[in-house]
Amino acid sequence: QVQLVESGGGLVQPGGSLRLSCVPSRNIFDFYAMGWYRQGPGKQRELVAGFTRAGTTNVADSVKGRFTISRDNAKNTVYLQMNSLKPEDTAVYYCNAADVVRGLEYWGQGTQVTVSS
């Protein structure tokens, strides 16, 4: 069973920054793709940013220019750097990993991000 351990959420004022971290229990390159999703109050879960093993990156229009997804291969960690945060970014953020060989998808437990003054 694969585990994805997230950290870095919290309460921040509008305009502030946070960095989320996700550490999988398997090597990052075992997965076809990894990414971050979020689910705000009363909303459906949506993709925030993700990348494939080949390096293709996808970022939601709503966060483009403010959020950056990256990975540190040596630390086997995926990051989501969030800058210029807005109240509408308030959500539970989930790390996701896709294993297309086995046809499986894995989710972290979620980390709360609250943007409020």
N, C-alpha and C positions, 0 to 999 in steps of 0.2 A: 504494500500500500504506500503510495506516494504522499508525503506531507509537504505542504507549503506553509512556511512560517512567516507571517507578516509582522511588521513593526513600523512605528513612526507616526501614527495618527495622533490627533489631539485637537485642542481648541486653539484657533489662531484668529487674529483680527483681519478684517478685509485689507487686502494689499500685502499680506504677509506671505511667508513661505513655509513649506514643510517638505520633507523627503521621506518617502515610504520605501521600505526594504522588504524583499521577499527572498527567502532562502529555501530552495527545494531540497528534499532528502535524496534526490538523484541529481546527476550532473545536468546542468542547463542544456547541454548539447544532446541529451537523450530525448528532448522534446522537439517536436516539429515547430511549435510556436509557444511563446509565453507573452503574457500581457496583464494589464490592469483593467478591471471593470469597476463600475460603481453603481450603487442603487440608492437614490435619494428618497426622502419620505413620499410615499404615494406614487412612486415612479417605477418603471421597469428597469431592470439591470441593463446597463449599456457599456459598450466598449469605450475605454478612455484612450488607451494606447497599447500597442503590441508590436512584436517583431517576430519574424520567422528565423529559423536556424541559419538560413542563407543571408540574413541581414536586412531583409525588407521590413520597413517600419510603417506603421499605420497609426495616425493620431486623429482623434475626433476633432471636427471643426470647432467645437465649443471650447476646446482647450489649446488649440494650435497657437504656438507662439508664447504660451505660458507654461505648459507642462512638457517635460522631456523624459522619455524612457531610455534607460541605459542598462548595461550589464557589466559586471566585473567578473571576468572568467576566473581569475585567480581566487576570488572570494566566493565564487559560485552564487552570486547574488544579483538580483534584478532590482533596479531602483526606479522610482517615479519622483522626479523633482518637480514640485508644484510651486510656481511663483505667481505673484499678483492674484492671490486667491480672492474669490468672490463668494458672497453668501450662497449663491446657487451651486457652488461646488460642494456644499455640505452633503455628505453621503457616507455610506459604508463602502469602503474600497476593498476589492477582492483581487488577490493574485490568482492567475489562471495559467494552467499548462496543458497543452494538447499533445497527446501521444497518438499520432495517426496510425502507427504500425499496429498498435493494440486496439485502436478505436476507442480510446479512453480520454476523459477530460478530468482534470483535477482542480479543486478550488481550495484556497486558503480559508481561514475562519473569519476573515474580514477585520478591518480596522476602521474605527470611526474617525472621520474628519469633520470638524464643525468650524465654520467660518462665521464669526459673529463679533460684533463690537460690544 
